[in-house]
């Protein structure tokens, strides 16, 4: 009986666990990352429940809503600047299109800061980005 249990763990459970742990690496292998930081000019302390949302969006069409390619939520630990990274599939990027980073900091449902300018980027360049957010008017 103990031999069967040991055999199950050795040949059944261990390979399963190793396989599950290896899968996220395989998925991330084809992913590209944009890294950077979000900052603001105002000297204000963020509440501990503040949340930063950064989006990579296709903003090619001026008369249509942006198409979000990737999104990242960050719970800031400390104050600005807040570091972020967004993973996305490089196959989603099309030549001749315009892409931008959009960011906002919220506390619950209340908007504290947002990008108010078009922060255009080349998502495939791999250049660190600094995104400036401002208080909404």
N, CA, C and O atoms as a DFTB+ gen file, in Angstrom:
548 C
 N C O
     1  1       0.825      -1.208       0.000
     2  2       0.000       0.000       0.000
     3  2       0.860       1.259       0.000
     4  3       0.629       2.180      -0.784
     5  1       1.869       1.291       0.901
     6  2       2.751       2.453       0.944
     7  2       3.548       2.595      -0.339
     8  3       3.882       3.708      -0.744
     9  1       3.862       1.460      -0.989
    10  2       4.592       1.517      -2.256
    11  2       3.747       2.191      -3.333
    12  3       4.266       2.957      -4.146
    13  1       2.462       1.908      -3.339
    14  2       1.575       2.525      -4.335
    15  2       1.427       4.029      -4.096
    16  3       1.391       4.812      -5.045
    17  1       1.342       4.421      -2.842
    18  2       1.249       5.853      -2.519
    19  2       2.535       6.557      -2.908
    20  3       2.493       7.636      -3.499
    21  1       3.675       5.968      -2.588
    22  2       4.960       6.555      -2.969
    23  2       5.080       6.628      -4.483
    24  3       5.572       7.622      -5.017
    25  1       4.636       5.586      -5.183
    26  2       4.677       5.564      -6.646
    27  2       3.789       6.668      -7.227
    28  3       4.166       7.332      -8.193
    29  1       2.607       6.860      -6.631
    30  2       1.706       7.923      -7.082
    31  2       2.372       9.294      -6.955
    32  3       2.340      10.089      -7.895
    33  1       2.970       9.571      -5.803
    34  2       3.618      10.863      -5.603
    35  2       4.804      11.047      -6.541
    36  3       4.997      12.127      -7.101
    37  1       5.590      10.003      -6.710
    38  2       6.804      10.106      -7.507
    39  2       6.509      10.246      -8.993
    40  3       7.121      11.067      -9.675
    41  1       5.571       9.444      -9.500
    42  2       5.326       9.432     -10.936
    43  2       4.056      10.166     -11.360
    44  3       3.854      10.406     -12.551
    45  1       3.220      10.519     -10.429
    46  2       1.970      11.182     -10.776
    47  2       1.905      12.625     -10.337
    48  3       1.706      13.527     -11.151
    49  1       2.071      12.836      -9.056
    50  2       1.884      14.177      -8.518
    51  2       3.065      15.099      -8.803
    52  3       2.868      16.257      -9.171
    53  1       4.275      14.608      -8.639
    54  2       5.456      15.457      -8.843
    55  2       5.533      15.983     -10.282
    56  3       5.716      17.187     -10.459
    57  1       5.401      15.137     -11.328
    58  2       5.419      15.677     -12.693
    59  2       4.286      16.660     -12.959
    60  3       4.457      17.630     -13.698
    61  1       3.127      16.405     -12.356
    62  2       2.002      17.318     -12.516
    63  2       2.333      18.700     -11.949
    64  3       2.102      19.714     -12.607
    65  1       2.868      18.739     -10.741
    66  2       3.233      20.011     -10.105
    67  2       4.322      20.711     -10.904
    68  3       4.242      21.921     -11.119
    69  1       5.328      19.985     -11.344
    70  2       6.406      20.583     -12.145
    71  2       5.839      21.141     -13.440
    72  3       6.239      22.221     -13.874
    73  1       4.918      20.423     -14.060
    74  2       4.299      20.899     -15.295
    75  2       3.492      22.161     -15.094
    76  3       3.565      23.083     -15.906
    77  1       2.727      22.212     -14.023
    78  2       1.924      23.409     -13.730
    79  2       2.821      24.603     -13.465
    80  3       2.517      25.710     -13.909
    81  1       3.910      24.404     -12.756
    82  2       4.819      25.509     -12.472
    83  2       5.553      25.965     -13.715
    84  3       5.936      27.131     -13.799
    85  1       5.762      25.089     -14.681
    86  2       6.486      25.448     -15.899
    87  2       5.609      26.181     -16.899
    88  3       6.129      26.945     -17.713
    89  1       4.305      25.978     -16.870
    90  2       3.406      26.573     -17.853
    91  2       3.444      28.103     -17.868
    92  3       3.509      28.671     -18.958
    93  1       3.408      28.813     -16.722
    94  2       3.459      30.270     -16.801
    95  2       4.700      30.787     -17.518
    96  3       4.628      31.812     -18.195
    97  1       5.825      30.110     -17.390
    98  2       7.033      30.540     -18.085
    99  2       6.879      30.382     -19.584
   100  3       7.357      31.223     -20.346
   101  1       6.221      29.318     -20.021
   102  2       6.008      29.098     -21.444
   103  2       5.102      30.181     -21.999
   104  3       5.348      30.704     -23.086
   105  1       4.057      30.520     -21.261
   106  2       3.135      31.560     -21.707
   107  2       3.844      32.906     -21.773
   108  3       3.636      33.659     -22.725
   109  1       4.664      33.223     -20.800
   110  2       5.345      34.511     -20.760
   111  2       6.481      34.606     -21.758
   112  3       6.967      35.705     -22.025
   113  1       6.920      33.485     -22.319
   114  2       8.060      33.502     -23.232
   115  2       7.796      34.374     -24.454
   116  3       8.713      35.033     -24.942
   117  1       6.557      34.393     -24.961
   118  2       6.233      35.197     -26.127
   119  2       5.742      36.588     -25.778
   120  3       5.323      37.331     -26.666
   121  1       5.783      36.955     -24.513
   122  2       5.257      38.235     -24.058
   123  2       6.343      39.304     -24.082
   124  3       7.508      39.026     -23.798
   125  1       5.952      40.520     -24.421
   126  2       6.835      41.676     -24.368
   127  2       6.365      42.557     -23.216
   128  3       5.177      42.577     -22.893
   129  1       7.292      43.285     -22.595
   130  2       6.961      44.092     -21.429
   131  2       7.319      45.553     -21.654
   132  3       8.368      45.874     -22.214
   133  1       6.429      46.429     -21.207
   134  2       6.714      47.861     -21.123
   135  2       6.874      48.166     -19.642
   136  3       5.996      47.850     -18.840
   137  1       7.985      48.774     -19.283
   138  2       8.232      49.130     -17.883
   139  2       8.384      50.633     -17.774
   140  3       8.738      51.314     -18.737
   141  1       8.108      51.136     -16.585
   142  2       8.263      52.571     -16.368
   143  2       7.744      52.977     -15.015
   144  3       7.662      52.175     -14.084
   145  1       7.393      54.258     -14.929
   146  2       6.862      54.783     -13.675
   147  2       5.837      55.856     -13.963
   148  3       5.879      56.529     -14.992
   149  1       4.913      55.997     -13.025
   150  2       3.883      57.035     -13.087
   151  2       4.207      58.035     -11.987
   152  3       4.480      57.663     -10.845
   153  1       4.172      59.309     -12.354
   154  2       4.487      60.352     -11.383
   155  2       3.522      61.524     -11.545
   156  3       2.792      61.604     -12.533
   157  1       3.524      62.430     -10.568
   158  2       2.699      63.635     -10.630
   159  2       3.492      64.786     -10.029
   160  3       4.456      64.570      -9.295
   161  1       3.081      66.011     -10.345
   162  2       3.780      67.191      -9.833
   163  2       3.287      67.600      -8.454
   164  3       4.021      68.213      -7.679
   165  1       2.031      67.254      -8.152
   166  2       1.456      67.627      -6.865
   167  2       2.159      66.865      -5.744
   168  3       2.494      65.689      -5.882
   169  1       2.367      67.548      -4.659
   170  2       2.939      66.899      -3.472
   171  2       1.784      66.530      -2.551
   172  3       1.342      67.319      -1.715
   173  1       1.320      65.316      -2.736
   174  2       0.184      64.834      -1.973
   175  2       0.471      63.379      -1.575
   176  3       1.066      62.621      -2.341
   177  1       0.051      63.015      -0.400
   178  2       0.227      61.652       0.074
   179  2      -0.926      60.796      -0.433
   180  3      -2.094      61.138      -0.248
   181  1      -0.588      59.688      -1.070
   182  2      -1.625      58.777      -1.544
   183  2      -2.160      57.959      -0.376
   184  3      -1.387      57.496       0.462
   185  1      -3.476      57.780      -0.315
   186  2      -4.038      56.915       0.726
   187  2      -3.567      55.472       0.523
   188  3      -3.211      55.090      -0.592
   189  1      -3.562      54.677       1.579
   190  2      -3.090      53.294       1.445
   191  2      -3.945      52.430       0.515
   192  3      -3.476      51.403       0.024
   193  1      -5.190      52.834       0.270
   194  2      -6.059      52.053      -0.614
   195  2      -6.105      52.597      -2.042
   196  3      -7.010      52.257      -2.804
   197  1      -5.136      53.438      -2.408
   198  2      -5.056      53.958      -3.773
   199  2      -4.672      52.827      -4.723
   200  3      -3.952      51.901      -4.350
   201  1      -5.170      52.918      -5.968
   202  2      -4.871      51.915      -6.987
   203  2      -4.473      52.633      -8.272
   204  3      -5.159      53.550      -8.725
   205  1      -3.360      52.205      -8.846
   206  2      -2.903      52.718     -10.134
   207  2      -3.326      51.727     -11.208
   208  3      -3.140      50.520     -11.056
   209  1      -3.899      52.240     -12.299
   210  2      -4.226      51.427     -13.464
   211  2      -3.506      52.045     -14.649
   212  3      -3.684      53.224     -14.955
   213  1      -2.685      51.231     -15.316
   214  2      -1.970      51.679     -16.512
   215  2      -2.442      50.805     -17.660
   216  3      -2.533      49.585     -17.529
   217  1      -2.745      51.446     -18.800
   218  2      -3.227      50.719     -19.973
   219  2      -2.372      51.035     -21.186
   220  3      -1.962      52.177     -21.394
   221  1      -2.111      50.018     -21.978
   222  2      -1.537      50.198     -23.309
   223  2      -2.715      50.155     -24.258
   224  3      -3.454      49.171     -24.295
   225  1      -2.897      51.231     -25.035
   226  2      -4.086      51.322     -25.874
   227  2      -3.731      51.722     -27.298
   228  3      -2.781      52.467     -27.540
   229  1      -4.522      51.208     -28.231
   230  2      -4.431      51.616     -29.635
   231  2      -5.311      52.851     -29.777
   232  3      -6.532      52.770     -29.646
   233  1      -4.684      53.993     -30.045
   234  2      -5.403      55.266     -30.148
   235  2      -5.375      55.798     -31.578
   236  3      -5.393      57.010     -31.792
   237  1      -5.330      54.904     -32.545
   238  2      -5.177      55.291     -33.945
   239  2      -6.351      56.087     -34.493
   240  3      -6.166      56.985     -35.315
   241  1      -7.551      55.765     -34.044
   242  2      -8.733      56.431     -34.574
   243  2      -9.169      57.554     -33.650
   244  3      -9.528      57.313     -32.498
   245  1      -9.140      58.776     -34.150
   246  2      -9.460      59.949     -33.332
   247  2     -10.943      60.001     -32.949
   248  3     -11.293      60.544     -31.901
   249  1     -11.802      59.445     -33.784
   250  2     -13.238      59.541     -33.518
   251  2     -13.826      58.255     -32.932
   252  3     -15.035      58.033     -32.998
   253  1     -12.969      57.417     -32.362
   254  2     -13.442      56.160     -31.774
   255  2     -12.748      55.942     -30.433
   256  3     -11.664      56.476     -30.198
   257  1     -13.368      55.166     -29.561
   258  2     -12.711      54.876     -28.283
   259  2     -11.415      54.103     -28.502
   260  3     -11.285      53.349     -29.466
   261  1     -10.465      54.298     -27.605
   262  2      -9.200      53.569     -27.665
   263  2      -9.455      52.082     -27.433
   264  3     -10.359      51.707     -26.685
   265  1      -8.661      51.251     -28.070
   266  2      -8.749      49.804     -27.878
   267  2      -7.643      49.403     -26.917
   268  3      -6.464      49.557     -27.233
   269  1      -8.006      48.891     -25.749
   270  2      -7.025      48.517     -24.731
   271  2      -6.379      47.188     -25.118
   272  3      -7.056      46.171     -25.265
   273  1      -5.051      47.219     -25.281
   274  2      -4.274      46.031     -25.629
   275  2      -3.888      45.263     -24.361
   276  3      -3.973      44.036     -24.313
   277  1      -3.463      46.007     -23.337
   278  2      -3.046      45.392     -22.074
   279  2      -3.329      46.357     -20.939
   280  3      -3.371      47.572     -21.132
   281  1      -3.524      45.795     -19.748
   282  2      -3.878      46.600     -18.577
   283  2      -3.155      46.046     -17.362
   284  3      -3.002      44.833     -17.213
   285  1      -2.711      46.946     -16.495
   286  2      -2.023      46.519     -15.268
   287  2      -2.539      47.336     -14.099
   288  3      -2.575      48.565     -14.162
   289  1      -2.941      46.653     -13.025
   290  2      -3.355      47.298     -11.773
   291  2      -2.215      47.160     -10.777
   292  3      -1.644      46.081     -10.617
   293  1      -1.886      48.267     -10.107
   294  2      -0.805      48.265      -9.123
   295  2      -1.323      48.916      -7.857
   296  3      -1.893      50.006      -7.904
   297  1      -1.129      48.257      -6.728
   298  2      -1.425      48.859      -5.430
   299  2      -0.113      49.491      -4.961
   300  3       0.804      48.780      -4.549
   301  1      -0.019      50.832      -5.022
   302  2       1.242      51.488      -4.690
   303  2       1.682      51.207      -3.258
   304  3       0.876      51.231      -2.328
   305  1       2.955      50.946      -3.102
   306  2       3.534      50.819      -1.761
   307  2       4.428      52.031      -1.573
   308  3       5.609      52.003      -1.919
   309  1       3.870      53.075      -1.033
   310  2       4.608      54.324      -0.882
   311  2       4.018      55.405      -1.756
   312  3       2.826      55.388      -2.064
   313  1       4.843      56.329      -2.148
   314  2       4.383      57.494      -2.899
   315  2       4.904      57.457      -4.333
   316  3       5.613      56.531      -4.727
   317  1       4.539      58.481      -5.107
   318  2       5.011      58.582      -6.478
   319  2       6.509      58.871      -6.469
   320  3       6.994      59.496      -5.526
   321  1       7.238      58.453      -7.455
   322  2       6.777      57.704      -8.622
   323  2       6.442      56.256      -8.281
   324  3       7.036      55.651      -7.388
   325  1       5.467      55.716      -9.026
   326  2       5.018      54.341      -8.845
   327  2       5.505      53.533     -10.051
   328  3       5.179      53.855     -11.194
   329  1       6.259      52.521      -9.799
   330  2       6.786      51.680     -10.873
   331  2       5.707      50.720     -11.373
   332  3       4.863      50.260     -10.604
   333  1       5.751      50.425     -12.682
   334  2       4.811      49.485     -13.285
   335  2       5.506      48.712     -14.395
   336  3       6.553      49.117     -14.900
   337  1       4.911      47.613     -14.753
   338  2       5.266      46.906     -15.984
   339  2       4.008      46.257     -16.535
   340  3       3.163      45.759     -15.790
   341  1       3.904      46.275     -17.856
   342  2       2.732      45.711     -18.528
   343  2       3.231      44.687     -19.519
   344  3       4.043      45.000     -20.390
   345  1       2.749      43.463     -19.390
   346  2       3.065      42.431     -20.364
   347  2       1.977      42.395     -21.425
   348  3       0.792      42.533     -21.120
   349  1       2.393      42.207     -22.678
   350  2       1.418      42.139     -23.764
   351  2       1.968      41.237     -24.861
   352  3       3.169      40.976     -24.932
   353  1       1.073      40.773     -25.704
   354  2       1.446      39.935     -26.836
   355  2       1.924      40.851     -27.970
   356  3       1.143      41.670     -28.455
   357  1       3.185      40.736     -28.404
   358  2       3.677      41.615     -29.466
   359  2       2.935      41.434     -30.792
   360  3       2.991      42.310     -31.654
   361  1       2.243      40.312     -30.960
   362  2       1.466      40.093     -32.185
   363  2       0.255      41.013     -32.250
   364  3      -0.324      41.198     -33.321
   365  1      -0.138      41.597     -31.112
   366  2      -1.282      42.514     -31.079
   367  2      -0.920      43.890     -31.624
   368  3      -1.804      44.704     -31.889
   369  1       0.378      44.156     -31.793
   370  2       0.836      45.459     -32.288
   371  2       0.903      45.418     -33.810
   372  3       1.549      44.550     -34.398
   373  1       0.221      46.376     -34.435
   374  2       0.166      46.429     -35.899
   375  2       0.953      47.628     -36.408
   376  3       0.874      48.726     -35.856
   377  1       1.700      47.401     -37.454
   378  2       2.484      48.477     -38.076
   379  2       1.540      49.556     -38.606
   380  3       0.488      49.250     -39.168
   381  1       1.921      50.812     -38.422
   382  2       1.113      51.919     -38.907
   383  2       0.041      52.388     -37.944
   384  3      -0.677      53.340     -38.247
   385  1      -0.088      51.745     -36.788
   386  2      -1.073      52.149     -35.783
   387  2      -0.389      53.012     -34.735
   388  3       0.838      53.005     -34.637
   389  1      -1.160      53.752     -33.954
   390  2      -0.638      54.627     -32.908
   391  2      -1.024      54.056     -31.549
   392  3      -2.180      53.708     -31.308
   393  1      -0.021      53.966     -30.656
   394  2      -0.243      53.392     -29.332
   395  2       0.145      54.401     -28.262
   396  3       1.049      55.215     -28.455
   397  1      -0.548      54.334     -27.136
   398  2      -0.298      55.269     -26.039
   399  2      -0.484      54.554     -24.704
   400  3      -1.177      53.542     -24.605
   401  1       0.156      55.115     -23.688
   402  2      -0.058      54.659     -22.317
   403  2      -1.042      55.610     -21.662
   404  3      -0.921      56.827     -21.797
   405  1      -2.005      55.062     -20.958
   406  2      -2.985      55.836     -20.210
   407  2      -2.910      55.377     -18.765
   408  3      -2.821      54.180     -18.493
   409  1      -2.946      56.334     -17.830
   410  2      -2.837      55.963     -16.412
   411  2      -3.840      56.749     -15.587
   412  3      -4.208      57.875     -15.923
   413  1      -4.275      56.124     -14.496
   414  2      -5.147      56.813     -13.542
   415  2      -4.918      56.211     -12.163
   416  3      -4.620      55.026     -12.017
   417  1      -5.068      57.065     -11.158
   418  2      -4.982      56.624      -9.767
   419  2      -6.330      56.905      -9.140
   420  3      -6.831      58.029      -9.183
   421  1      -6.915      55.859      -8.552
   422  2      -8.224      55.997      -7.925
   423  2      -8.158      55.542      -6.476
   424  3      -7.290      54.766      -6.074
   425  1      -9.106      56.053      -5.715
   426  2      -9.317      55.592      -4.343
   427  2     -10.795      55.238      -4.279
   428  3     -11.656      56.118      -4.271
   429  1     -11.079      53.941      -4.233
   430  2     -12.466      53.500      -4.340
   431  2     -12.986      53.897      -5.713
   432  3     -12.394      53.540      -6.731
   433  1     -14.082      54.628      -5.744
   434  2     -14.657      55.107      -7.001
   435  2     -14.182      56.525      -7.353
   436  3     -14.524      57.049      -8.413
   437  1     -13.394      57.142      -6.464
   438  2     -12.975      58.537      -6.674
   439  2     -11.678      58.603      -7.475
   440  3     -10.679      57.984      -7.109
   441  1     -11.706      59.364      -8.574
   442  2     -10.535      59.576      -9.410
   443  2      -9.657      60.645      -8.777
   444  3     -10.107      61.769      -8.554
   445  1      -8.404      60.300      -8.486
   446  2      -7.458      61.256      -7.901
   447  2      -6.552      61.879      -8.958
   448  3      -6.333      63.091      -8.954
   449  1      -6.025      61.055      -9.860
   450  2      -5.104      61.509     -10.900
   451  2      -5.391      60.760     -12.191
   452  3      -5.869      59.626     -12.182
   453  1      -5.081      61.440     -13.330
   454  2      -5.285      60.823     -14.642
   455  2      -4.339      61.467     -15.652
   456  3      -3.930      62.615     -15.478
   457  1      -3.992      60.734     -16.702
   458  2      -3.220      61.335     -17.783
   459  2      -4.154      62.266     -18.543
   460  3      -5.288      61.908     -18.859
   461  1      -3.665      63.457     -18.829
   462  2      -4.499      64.393     -19.581
   463  2      -3.864      64.732     -20.930
   464  3      -4.357      65.601     -21.649
   465  1      -2.792      64.059     -21.266
   466  2      -2.160      64.227     -22.577
   467  2      -1.978      62.852     -23.202
   468  3      -2.056      61.832     -22.517
   469  1      -1.737      62.833     -24.491
   470  2      -1.528      61.592     -25.218
   471  2      -0.070      61.177     -25.058
   472  3       0.816      61.832     -25.608
   473  1       0.191      60.121     -24.329
   474  2       1.551      59.637     -24.082
   475  2       1.854      58.526     -25.099
   476  3       1.808      57.340     -24.772
   477  1       2.169      58.940     -26.355
   478  2       2.407      57.982     -27.420
   479  2       3.722      57.235     -27.215
   480  3       4.716      57.803     -26.763
   481  1       3.702      55.954     -27.558
   482  2       4.904      55.134     -27.431
   483  2       4.985      54.140     -28.578
   484  3       3.998      53.874     -29.264
   485  1       6.177      53.600     -28.771
   486  2       6.371      52.442     -29.626
   487  2       6.449      51.250     -28.673
   488  3       7.474      51.071     -28.015
   489  1       5.410      50.438     -28.579
   490  2       5.383      49.367     -27.585
   491  2       6.512      48.351     -27.728
   492  3       6.887      47.699     -26.754
   493  1       7.053      48.213     -28.928
   494  2       8.081      47.210     -29.167
   495  2       9.494      47.739     -28.946
   496  3      10.455      46.978     -29.051
   497  1       9.638      49.031     -28.641
   498  2      10.966      49.631     -28.488
   499  2      11.669      49.208     -27.205
   500  3      12.899      49.165     -27.160
   501  1      10.907      48.898     -26.164
   502  2      11.516      48.487     -24.899
   503  2      12.112      49.629     -24.105
   504  3      12.922      49.395     -23.208
   505  1      11.735      50.854     -24.410
   506  2      12.247      52.033     -23.722
   507  2      11.464      52.267     -22.432
   508  3      10.233      52.245     -22.458
   509  1      12.147      52.491     -21.295
   510  2      11.427      52.816     -20.056
   511  2      10.588      54.083     -20.237
   512  3      11.021      55.033     -20.890
   513  1       9.406      54.090     -19.665
   514  2       8.467      55.195     -19.835
   515  2       8.204      55.904     -18.517
   516  3       8.138      55.277     -17.460
   517  1       8.055      57.230     -18.598
   518  2       7.607      58.027     -17.454
   519  2       6.303      58.688     -17.862
   520  3       6.258      59.470     -18.811
   521  1       5.245      58.367     -17.135
   522  2       3.912      58.884     -17.448
   523  2       3.529      59.877     -16.362
   524  3       3.565      59.554     -15.174
   525  1       3.163      61.087     -16.771
   526  2       2.747      62.138     -15.849
   527  2       1.233      62.138     -15.721
   528  3       0.520      62.187     -16.723
   529  1       0.742      62.084     -14.487
   530  2      -0.693      62.179     -14.230
   531  2      -0.977      63.479     -13.485
   532  3      -0.128      63.994     -12.757
   533  1      -2.189      63.998     -13.681
   534  2      -2.603      65.247     -13.048
   535  2      -3.949      65.055     -12.370
   536  3      -4.692      64.122     -12.675
   537  1      -4.249      65.963     -11.437
   538  2      -5.563      65.953     -10.787
   539  2      -6.623      66.348     -11.818
   540  3      -6.397      67.260     -12.614
   541  1      -7.779      65.672     -11.812
   542  2      -8.833      66.068     -12.742
   543  2      -9.399      67.422     -12.376
   544  3      -9.414      67.802     -11.205
   545  1      -9.852      68.130     -13.350
   546  2     -10.419      69.473     -13.109
   547  2     -11.887      69.412     -12.903
   548  3     -12.523      70.444     -12.688
